[in-house]
Amino acid sequence: MNKRIFGVILLLVLGGIFAYNAFIKNDDPTSSNNQMDQGGVIMPEEAAGIAVGEQAPDFELSTLEGEKIRLSDLEGQKVILNFWASWCPPCKKEMPEMQSFYEAYHEEIVILAVNTAEKNPDNAKKFVEENGFTFPILIDDDSKIGGDIYKALALPTTYFIGTDGKIQLERKIGPMTFDEMVDIKNKLK
């Protein structure tokens, strides 16, 4: 009889734990599944950024090599616009995935990795050189493009721009994997 009661109690406890994890914990905005926790900075909710369907705001920035790149010059091409910093652990995790994606698909889609919120721009150059990244790295010295215009207040933040120059998918806050980038490339028009 005692074994039967113990079994019922154990079953109820396990069921309660399952119910808590399945229903209550997932509704908790402080849960570790919260997308904001994956970025390098906590962002206020009112900083919504550029909405899907809006024209991507134009800008001109220099690469690490000094070449000027203007976003509007890329109209007609798919663009992944990524905001990152060398001090950001999720950004560091994402960059090798981005390099692999760039090597596989650079003829089909443009990657613009905009270094923003960096105290010393030399840190970005050192990080890129040490890791052998070859995709275009742009420098946003004063964080005007990343912070003020695109509201990339959590890093990494990535926008997805279609051939029409408009934001076509919801922005991604947090690191992306190679497979996610492939999926996004295939969804962009």
Number of C-alpha atoms within 10 A of each C-alpha: 6 7 8 9 10 11 12 12 12 12 12 12 12 12 12 12 11 12 12 12 12 11 10 10 14 14 12 11 11 11 11 12 13 13 13 20 17 19 23 22 15 12 17 10 8 7 14 13 19 19 16 16 15 12 15 23 14 12 13 15 18 17 19 17 10 10 10 12 16 12 17 13 12 15 15 13 18 22 24 21 19 27 31 32 23 23 16 17 16 21 23 17 14 17 23 16 17 22 19 15 20 21 12 12 15 13 9 12 19 19 20 19 22 26 25 27 24 19 13 10 17 12 15 22 17 12 15 17 11 9 12 11 17 12 19 18 23 24 24 21 18 13 20 14 21 24 18 13 15 21 19 28 24 23 29 30 25 23 24 25 30 23 16 16 23 21 23 23 16 14 20 17 24 22 25 19 16 18 11 13 18 13 11 15 20 11 12 18 13
